[in-house]
Amino acid sequence: MTSFWTGELVRLRGVEPEDWADFMRFDEHSGHQRTVDALHPPRSAEGYRAWAKEAATAGPDGDAFRLAIEAVSTGELVGTLNTHETDARAGRFAYGIAIGAAHHRKGYASEAAVLLMRFMFAERRYHKCEAQVYAYNEASLALHRRLGFVEEGRLRDYEFLAGRYCDVIMMGILADEFAARHSLGEW
């Protein structure tokens, strides 16, 4: 039997202290920072080491957690994803995903998102997954549409980046929509 957390392309795992250098390298790409969050001031290597060490020892906060995305073929760290805004009573959670610029368009984000949602829907009994995507991030919008997400709304002039305001697209997928497209897995 293989691990639930391993697909054909990626393995989801906990963040390790030695991942700090990869995260530092990911953040060197300003355009990438803006697609997943915002442009941040440079941080020292020691700052990345401390962050990775803290992330490596942090346990989940309920169903909110962060995982590293590792390429199965090379064992290389290619990105990260996390769950947040988990509401078990209402049955919904949000997630974010970031893939290092050198690893874009290789299928890593898609497979990692499917593994994560399969866990949240089939093992944690959530009903809906939500994602917020910057309106200018065509690659992320296309990814989420391919996964089966639908646009549920637009927050106008919601974020300020690169000297201007941008819209945020609210996207969502329900557990039954996900299961019809991707299945909830097998024993």
Helices and strands as residue ranges (DSSP letters): E 10-13, G 17-19, H 20-27, H 30-36, H 45-57, E 66-71, E 77-87, E 92-99, G 101-103, H 108-122, E 128-134, H 138-147, E 150-161, E 164-174, H 175-182
